[in-house]
Amino acid sequence: MQYDADSPEAYLDQIDDDWRRDRLLAIRAMLLAVPGVLEGVGYGMLRYERAGEAFAHLNAQKGYVGLYIGDVAKLDPDGEISAGLNCGKGCVRVRKRDDLEAVRGLVVRKAGA
């Protein structure tokens, strides 16, 4: 889903107050904890940049929270960190009961890359 927002605050105001909001806010805090990351809005979702380059995008979809973090296979070649997560090539689809520590591991790995 794309939201019509021009600031992170406007984006967050449009998110329903359910489990997706809780998950999105938890992942958002992980991303904002990365040194040098700046938050904005792009492509109808939250955008995170570091050193002037795209770092990640975050979006609440109908049945999951999408974390667009780049090539997951390059970040976690052996699949050890992302085991148990629903991953596409560049997206992690975080559902209600997913382990957020695994998501944190991917964010930390991306920050160190």
Secondary structure, DSSP 8 states (H G I E B T S, - for coil): -----SSHHHHHHHS-SSHHHHHHHHHHHHHHTSTTEEEEEETTEEEEEETTEEEEEEEE-SSSEEEE-S-HHHHSTTSTTTTTSEE-SSEEEE-TT--HHHHHHHHHHHHH-
